[in-house]
Amino acid sequence: MKYLVCLFFLASVSARFTDDVYQILAKENAEQNIISSPLSLEIVMAMVYMGAKGNTAKELQTVLKLPEDRNQVAKKYREFFTNLEGREKDAILELANRIYINDQLRLLPEYNKIVGDSFKAEAVPINVGNPQSAAATINSWVSRQTRNKITKIVSAESINRDFMAIIINAIYFKGVWKYKFVKEDTRKKDFHTSSNEKIPVDMMYLEGSFLADHFSDLDAKVLELPYRNSKLFMQIFLPNRIDGLSKLESQIGGFSRPLRKQDVYVRIPKFKIEFEKSLDGLLAKLGIKAAFSGAANFSGLVKDNLQISKVLQKGFVEVNEEGAEAAVVTAFNFIKICSHCPDNGPHPMIFTANHPFAFLIRDRETIYFQGHIVRP
């Protein structure tokens, strides 16, 4: 059975698509911690779209909210990746793309050129006759791109003589808080996982002037914690009610409201999340169906008939007194098609995240990581 895998970390351009993805993801995983990158999913899907034809391409184009003119799509992502280069000073934000392909197969020249020019993806041949070596090569690249935070995306068992290719886009982030939390001020405090349960966690403390506000219509507070010498910041959405996270997340898609600079007493827990999720069903809910069936048409990618068999995303994030570190990988598996198979006055705002909350790592234009904490 031949298949192609597409991997990627995060980045984004279509806010509506990323909102749609996270809304479903958050609802399906309401009881567990999440770290995801809808943007990462968008990038790899866009790479797949560039090789799709017919109804398969139409579904991808519609769900991703992409223009019909693929030259515009190519231009958008070329500008996106170009604008990231050398942008950060103290923070690290890196995206890298790679295509590993069976050395007996060739990408179509047109596809190879467009992913190279617009997505900066290099195609590298691998010998599938030695699956251990091939898997090690792929996983080693992923591990390097994520600073060993994600070390495995394929197994030797998944690579055989019918293996076709794996497309990888990786994003890695590490940032230092502009205003660091003092380790000596971290204390054990109760975190209310529900109205009936609480657990002890390491709660960090910081006083400072931050962009923050309370929104009565959301019944929540919003806080921005900036990273040093960076355009990136962490945005935290804290519902007033212990059980208010699900309702809040359903209301904050595309959040872009201005916040007020004010004094804030901040308490947030230290946390680390590792999250893995199959996204096949999620994409089907959004309307991508032909790509998973025998009617799939990826004839602009390779000459063989392909269909998507599996989509997997793996993510990591750690937040502590120094700052945050995060990475996400998303993988697409393709198989060969065959006939048989409120405190806003003059006093400081009190922002105590001692119950479930949502968070983003972003700049003003793009959300790179998104998730929620229900149990630190």
C-alpha positions in Angstrom: 0.0 0.0 0.0 1.6 3.3 -1.0 1.3 6.4 1.0 2.6 9.9 1.5 2.9 11.7 4.8 2.7 15.4 5.2 4.1 16.9 8.4 4.3 20.4 9.7 4.5 22.8 12.6 2.7 25.9 12.9 2.0 29.2 11.2 -1.2 30.8 9.6 -2.9 33.2 7.3 -6.6 32.2 7.2 -8.1 33.2 10.5 -11.5 31.8 9.7 -10.1 28.3 9.0 -7.9 28.3 12.1 -10.8 29.4 14.2 -13.0 26.6 12.8 -10.3 24.0 13.5 -9.7 25.1 17.1 -13.4 25.4 17.9 -13.9 21.7 17.1 -10.6 20.6 18.7 -11.4 22.4 22.0 -14.9 21.0 22.1 -13.8 17.4 21.5 -11.0 17.7 24.1 -12.8 19.8 26.7 -11.6 17.6 29.6 -7.8 17.5 28.7 -5.0 20.0 28.2 -4.4 21.0 24.6 -1.5 22.4 22.6 -2.2 22.7 18.9 -1.4 24.7 15.8 -4.4 25.2 13.5 -2.0 27.3 11.5 0.5 24.4 11.1 -2.4 22.3 9.8 -3.2 25.1 7.3 0.3 25.3 5.9 0.6 21.6 5.2 -2.9 21.4 3.8 -2.0 24.4 1.5 1.0 22.4 0.3 -1.2 19.4 -0.4 -3.7 21.7 -2.1 -1.0 22.9 -4.6 -0.9 19.3 -5.9 -4.7 18.6 -5.8 -7.0 18.6 -8.8 -10.8 18.5 -9.5 -13.2 18.2 -6.6 -10.4 17.3 -4.2 -8.8 20.7 -4.9 -12.2 22.5 -4.7 -13.0 21.1 -1.2 -9.5 22.1 0.1 -9.8 25.5 -1.4 -13.3 26.0 0.1 -12.4 24.8 3.6 -9.1 26.7 3.7 -10.7 29.8 2.4 -8.0 30.1 -0.3 -8.4 32.1 -3.6 -9.0 30.0 -6.7 -5.9 31.5 -8.3 -3.1 29.3 -7.1 -0.6 31.9 -8.0 -2.1 34.1 -5.3 -1.9 31.2 -2.9 1.8 30.7 -3.7 2.4 34.4 -3.4 0.7 34.5 0.0 2.8 31.8 1.5 6.0 33.0 -0.1 5.5 36.4 1.5 4.6 34.7 4.8 7.7 32.7 5.1 9.9 35.5 3.8 8.6 37.9 6.4 9.5 35.5 9.2 13.2 35.5 8.3 15.4 37.4 10.8 12.3 39.1 12.4 12.9 38.1 16.0 15.8 39.2 18.2 15.8 37.4 21.6 12.9 35.0 20.8 13.4 32.0 18.5 10.7 31.4 15.9 11.7 29.0 13.2 9.7 27.3 10.4 11.3 24.7 8.2 9.9 22.6 5.4 11.2 19.3 4.0 9.9 16.6 1.6 11.3 13.1 1.9 10.5 11.0 -1.1 11.1 7.4 -2.2 14.3 7.5 -4.3 12.5 5.5 -7.0 9.8 8.3 -7.3 9.9 11.9 -8.5 7.7 14.8 -7.6 6.2 16.5 -10.7 8.5 19.3 -11.7 5.8 22.0 -11.4 4.9 20.9 -7.9 8.5 20.6 -6.8 9.1 24.2 -8.0 6.1 25.8 -6.4 6.7 24.2 -2.9 10.4 25.1 -3.2 9.7 28.7 -4.2 6.7 29.4 -2.0 7.1 27.1 1.0 10.9 26.8 0.9 10.5 23.0 0.9 13.5 20.9 -0.2 12.9 17.4 -1.6 15.3 14.8 -0.3 15.3 11.1 -1.6 15.4 8.3 0.9 16.0 4.5 0.5 12.8 2.8 1.7 14.6 -0.5 1.3 16.2 0.3 4.6 13.2 1.3 6.7 15.1 1.7 9.9 17.6 4.2 8.3 14.8 6.0 6.5 12.7 6.5 9.6 15.8 7.6 11.6 16.6 10.2 8.9 13.1 11.6 9.0 12.8 11.6 12.8 16.2 13.1 13.2 15.3 16.1 11.0 12.0 16.6 13.0 14.0 16.3 16.3 16.5 18.9 15.2 13.9 21.4 14.0 12.0 21.1 17.4 15.1 21.1 19.6 14.3 17.5 20.6 10.8 18.4 21.9 9.2 16.1 19.2 11.5 13.2 18.4 9.3 10.7 16.5 6.8 11.1 13.8 7.2 7.9 11.8 8.2 4.4 12.7 10.3 1.9 10.7 7.2 -0.3 10.4 5.4 2.5 8.6 8.0 2.6 5.8 8.1 -0.2 3.2 8.7 -0.5 -0.5 5.3 1.2 -1.2 6.2 4.3 0.8 6.0 7.3 -1.4 6.8 10.5 0.4 6.5 12.5 3.6 6.1 16.3 3.5 7.2 18.1 6.6 6.7 21.7 7.9 8.1 22.3 11.3 7.8 25.3 13.7 9.6 25.8 16.9 9.3 28.7 19.4 11.3 29.7 22.5 10.8 33.0 24.1 11.9 34.7 27.3 9.4 36.9 29.2 9.9 40.6 28.9 9.2 40.7 32.6 10.3 37.4 34.2 8.5 35.7 37.1 10.7 35.5 40.2 11.2 31.8 41.1 11.2 32.6 44.8 7.7 34.0 44.5 6.3 30.7 43.1 4.1 29.0 45.6 2.0 25.9 45.9 -1.6 27.0 45.4 -4.9 25.3 44.6 -6.1 25.0 41.0 -9.8 24.3 40.7 -10.2 21.8 37.9 -13.9 21.9 38.5 -16.3 23.3 41.0 -15.9 20.0 43.0 -12.2 19.3 42.6 -8.9 21.2 43.2 -5.3 20.2 43.0 -2.1 21.8 44.2 0.1 23.4 41.5 3.2 25.7 41.3 1.6 29.1 40.9 3.9 31.9 39.6 3.5 35.5 40.6 4.3 38.8 38.9 3.4 42.5 39.4 3.6 44.8 36.5 2.0 47.0 33.8 0.4 44.9 31.1 -2.2 45.1 28.4 -5.3 43.6 30.0 -9.0 44.1 30.4 -12.3 42.6 31.6 -15.1 41.9 29.1 -18.5 41.6 30.7 -20.0 40.1 27.5 -17.4 37.3 27.6 -17.6 37.0 31.4 -13.8 36.8 31.3 -10.5 38.6 31.7 -7.8 38.8 29.0 -4.1 39.4 29.6 -1.1 39.8 27.4 2.4 38.7 28.6 5.0 39.9 26.1 8.3 38.2 25.2 11.6 40.1 25.4 12.7 41.9 22.2 9.9 40.1 20.2 6.7 40.8 18.4 5.3 37.7 20.1 3.3 37.5 23.2 1.1 35.0 25.2 -2.5 35.9 25.4 -4.5 34.4 28.2 -8.3 34.1 28.4 -9.5 33.5 31.9 -13.3 32.9 32.4 -14.7 34.4 35.6 -16.5 31.1 36.3 -14.6 27.9 37.1 -16.8 26.0 34.6 -16.8 28.8 32.0 -14.0 27.7 29.7 -16.1 25.9 27.0 -18.5 28.8 26.7 -15.6 31.3 26.5 -13.8 29.4 23.8 -16.9 29.4 21.7 -16.9 33.2 21.8 -13.3 34.2 21.2 -12.7 33.1 17.7 -10.8 35.9 15.8 -10.5 37.9 19.0 -8.9 41.3 18.2 -10.3 43.7 20.8 -7.9 46.4 22.1 -6.7 46.0 25.7 -5.9 48.7 28.3 -2.4 49.2 29.7 -2.8 48.8 33.5 -1.2 47.5 36.6 -1.9 43.8 37.1 -1.2 41.3 39.8 -0.6 38.1 37.8 -0.8 34.5 39.1 -0.6 31.7 36.5 0.5 28.1 36.9 3.6 26.6 35.6 2.6 23.9 33.0 3.9 21.5 30.4 1.7 19.8 27.8 2.3 17.0 25.3 -0.7 16.5 23.1 -1.3 14.1 20.2 -4.5 14.0 18.1 -5.8 12.4 14.9 -7.5 15.1 12.8 -9.1 12.9 10.2 -12.6 13.3 11.6 -12.2 17.0 12.3 -11.3 17.7 8.6 -14.2 15.6 7.5 -16.5 17.7 9.7 -15.2 20.8 8.0 -16.0 19.4 4.5 -12.8 17.7 3.3 -14.1 14.3 2.2 -12.9 13.5 -1.4 -9.3 13.6 -0.3 -9.9 10.7 2.0 -11.7 8.5 -0.6 -10.9 6.6 -3.8 -12.1 9.7 -5.6 -9.1 11.7 -4.4 -7.2 13.5 -7.1 -3.6 14.5 -6.3 -2.4 14.2 -9.9 -0.5 17.6 -9.6 1.8 16.0 -6.9 2.9 12.7 -8.4 1.7 10.5 -11.2 0.4 7.8 -8.8 -3.2 7.9 -7.5 -3.2 9.0 -3.9 -5.7 9.5 -1.1 -5.2 10.7 2.5 -5.4 7.9 5.0 -4.5 9.7 8.2 -3.8 13.1 9.7 -1.9 13.4 13.0 -0.8 16.4 15.0 1.7 16.2 17.9 2.5 19.2 20.1 4.6 20.3 23.0 4.6 23.5 25.2 6.2 24.3 28.5 5.6 27.6 30.4 7.7 28.5 33.5 9.3 31.6 35.2 11.7 32.1 32.4 9.3 32.0 29.4 7.8 29.5 27.1 8.9 26.8 24.6 6.6 25.2 22.1 6.6 23.0 19.0 3.9 21.3 16.9 4.0 18.7 14.1 1.1 17.6 11.9 1.3 14.6 9.7 -0.7 13.6 6.6 -0.7 10.0 5.5 -1.6 9.2 1.9 -2.3 5.8 0.5 -2.4 4.6 -3.1 -5.9 4.3 -4.5 -6.7 0.8 -5.7 -9.9 -0.8 -6.9 -10.0 -3.3 -4.0 -9.2 -1.1 -1.0 -14.3 42.6 36.7 -11.7 44.8 38.5 -11.1 47.7 36.2 -10.8 50.7 38.5 -7.7 52.6 39.6 -6.6 49.6 41.7 -4.5 46.9 40.0 -6.3 44.1 38.2 -6.2 40.8 40.0 -5.5 38.1 37.4 -5.4 34.7 39.1 -5.5 31.8 36.7 -6.5 29.2 39.3 -9.1 27.4 37.1 -9.3 26.3 33.5 -8.2 28.9 30.9 -7.2 29.3 27.2 -4.0 30.6 25.8 -2.4 31.7 22.5 1.2 32.4 21.5 0.9 34.9 18.7 1.8 38.3 17.2 -0.7 40.9 16.0 -1.3 39.1 12.7 -0.8 35.4 13.3 -1.6 32.7 16.0 1.2 30.2 16.1 0.1 28.1 19.0 -3.2 27.7 20.7 -4.5 25.6 23.6 -6.1 25.4 27.0 -5.3 24.2 30.5 -7.8 22.3 32.5 -5.3 20.4 34.7 -1.8 21.8 35.1 
